[in-house]
């Protein structure tokens, strides 16, 4: 009497009619390969099995890369839409004070940051009533502060966009929100000839929201639009 198990006729006919069902089922294929290796014995090297294992590993890596590329593309598209929405909101106000207040309100909300501050260098102090009214979004600093804030004591040019993680924010920039911030994006602003520079600082409580490894193209574009808008207000 044979010990070979018999397959149900209906199942056998179904497999013959649709063999792709087995080939496309990874778990079933693994089980068949394992059964084949057991039948051959432990002293036989199955080169086809080894090749299939390697091919399967390469396929898994390719699928992971594919998913990563798609995720990055969606993230980039979402970031682009975010910046575009923030710019449109920034261009809405017809009064300068509303324009500035929106930075710390709707614009910050759209960009999903916890703090936005405009830093302007000036030879005057911050006792001006208008500056006091806008203290939640506007900071006034002495000339040279922005370059020192961006590069410290290093003898290097300041980049237009600086992304970094921080232990906490600087009180001179972020005010009372400074202790809660763990990363920031600093946008260097050029307001034109014979004008001191400015800086738009965005702070986040998430330490991973801004880091030096991230791309800066979208924020550089945002900075370009912002500084051109500011030039019109300042003129």
C-alpha positions in Angstrom: 0.0 0.0 0.0 1.4 3.4 -0.9 1.9 6.0 1.8 1.7 8.8 -0.7 -1.2 11.1 0.2 -3.9 11.4 -2.4 -5.1 14.8 -3.5 -8.8 15.6 -3.8 -9.7 15.4 -7.5 -11.6 18.6 -7.4 -8.7 20.5 -5.8 -6.3 19.0 -8.3 -8.3 20.1 -11.2 -8.7 23.6 -9.7 -4.9 23.9 -9.3 -4.3 22.7 -12.9 -6.8 25.1 -14.2 -5.5 28.1 -12.3 -1.8 27.5 -11.4 -1.2 31.3 -10.9 -3.2 31.0 -7.6 -0.2 29.1 -6.1 2.5 31.1 -7.8 1.1 34.4 -6.5 0.7 33.1 -2.9 4.1 33.7 -1.1 3.2 31.6 1.9 2.1 28.6 -0.2 5.2 28.8 -2.3 7.4 28.9 0.8 5.6 25.8 2.1 6.1 24.0 -1.3 9.8 24.8 -1.4 10.3 23.7 2.2 8.5 20.4 1.5 10.7 19.9 -1.6 13.9 20.5 0.5 12.8 18.0 3.1 12.1 15.4 0.3 15.6 15.8 -1.1 17.3 15.4 2.2 19.8 17.5 4.1 22.9 16.5 2.1 21.7 18.0 -1.2 22.2 21.7 -2.0 19.2 23.1 -3.9 20.7 25.9 -6.0 17.3 26.8 -7.3 16.0 27.2 -3.8 18.9 29.5 -2.9 18.4 31.6 -6.0 14.7 31.9 -5.2 15.5 33.0 -1.6 17.8 35.7 -2.9 15.3 36.8 -5.6 12.6 37.0 -2.9 14.9 39.1 -0.7 15.7 41.5 -3.6 11.9 41.7 -4.4 11.2 42.6 -0.7 13.8 45.3 -0.8 12.5 46.7 -4.1 9.0 46.8 -2.6 10.2 48.6 0.5 12.1 51.2 -1.7 8.9 51.6 -3.9 6.8 52.3 -0.8 9.5 54.8 0.5 9.6 56.6 -2.8 5.8 56.9 -2.9 5.6 58.1 0.7 8.3 60.7 0.0 6.4 61.9 -3.1 3.2 62.3 -1.1 5.0 64.1 1.7 6.6 66.5 -0.7 3.3 67.2 -2.4 1.6 67.8 1.0 4.5 70.1 1.9 4.1 72.1 -1.3 0.4 72.5 -0.9 1.0 73.6 2.7 3.4 76.3 1.7 1.2 77.5 -1.1 -1.8 77.8 1.2 0.3 79.7 3.7 1.5 82.1 1.0 -2.1 82.8 -0.2 -3.1 83.5 3.4 -0.1 85.8 3.8 -1.1 87.8 0.7 -4.7 88.4 1.9 -4.4 91.2 4.4 -4.6 94.9 3.3 -3.2 96.3 6.5 0.4 95.8 7.8 -0.6 95.0 11.4 -3.1 92.3 10.2 -0.4 90.9 7.9 2.0 90.5 10.9 -0.7 89.1 13.3 -1.6 86.5 10.7 1.9 85.1 10.8 1.4 83.9 14.4 -2.1 82.9 13.7 -3.4 81.4 10.5 -0.1 81.1 8.7 1.5 79.3 11.7 -1.6 77.0 11.8 -1.3 76.2 8.1 2.4 75.4 8.4 1.8 73.4 11.6 4.4 75.2 13.7 4.0 76.3 17.3 5.6 79.7 17.0 6.4 82.2 14.2 8.4 85.3 14.9 9.6 88.1 12.6 12.9 89.5 13.9 13.9 92.9 12.6 17.2 94.6 13.3 17.0 98.2 14.3 19.2 100.9 15.9 16.1 101.9 17.9 14.8 100.0 20.9 11.6 98.1 21.1 9.7 100.7 23.1 7.7 101.8 20.1 4.0 101.3 20.8 3.4 99.5 17.6 6.2 97.1 18.5 4.7 96.5 21.9 1.3 95.8 20.3 2.8 93.2 18.0 5.1 91.6 20.6 3.6 88.2 20.1 4.9 88.0 16.5 7.5 90.8 16.2 10.9 91.1 17.9 13.4 93.9 17.5 17.1 93.3 17.9 20.3 95.3 17.6 22.3 95.3 14.3 24.3 92.1 13.9 22.0 90.0 16.0 20.6 87.9 13.2 24.0 86.8 11.8 25.2 86.0 15.2 22.1 84.0 16.0 22.4 82.0 12.7 26.1 81.2 12.7 27.4 82.0 16.2 31.1 82.7 16.2 31.9 80.8 13.0 33.4 82.6 10.1 31.0 81.3 7.5 28.2 83.0 5.5 24.7 82.7 6.8 22.5 80.4 4.8 19.1 81.6 3.6 17.4 78.7 5.4 18.8 77.2 8.6 17.1 74.1 10.0 18.2 72.7 13.4 17.2 71.0 16.6 17.5 73.0 19.8 17.3 72.4 23.5 14.9 75.3 23.8 14.1 78.5 22.0 15.8 81.8 22.5 13.8 84.2 24.7 14.9 87.2 22.6 13.3 85.6 19.5 10.3 83.5 20.8 9.5 85.2 24.1 7.4 83.2 26.5 7.0 80.2 24.1 10.8 79.7 23.9 11.1 77.0 26.7 8.8 74.6 24.9 10.5 74.6 21.5 12.8 71.8 20.4 13.5 72.6 16.7 13.4 75.6 14.4 13.6 76.9 10.9 15.3 80.3 10.5 14.7 82.2 7.2 17.2 85.0 6.5 15.4 88.0 4.8 16.8 90.6 2.5 14.8 93.8 2.5 16.8 95.6 -0.1 19.6 98.0 -0.4 20.3 100.3 2.6 18.1 98.2 4.9 19.1 96.0 7.8 18.3 92.3 7.3 15.4 90.4 8.9 14.7 86.9 10.0 11.5 84.8 10.1 11.8 82.1 12.8 9.5 79.1 13.0 9.7 77.1 16.2 8.2 73.6 16.8 7.8 71.6 20.0 8.5 68.4 17.9 12.3 68.0 17.9 12.1 66.1 14.5 10.0 68.7 12.7 13.1 70.6 11.5 16.6 69.1 11.1 19.6 69.8 8.9 19.0 66.7 6.8 15.7 68.0 5.4 15.3 69.8 2.1 15.0 73.6 2.1 13.6 74.4 -1.3 10.0 75.1 -0.2 11.1 77.2 2.8 13.5 79.2 0.5 10.6 79.9 -1.8 8.4 81.0 1.1 11.2 83.3 2.4 11.5 84.8 -1.1 7.8 85.6 -1.3 7.8 86.9 2.3 10.7 89.3 1.9 9.3 90.7 -1.3 6.0 91.3 0.4 7.8 93.0 3.3 9.6 95.3 0.9 6.3 96.7 -0.3 5.1 97.2 3.3 8.3 98.9 4.3 8.4 101.2 1.3 
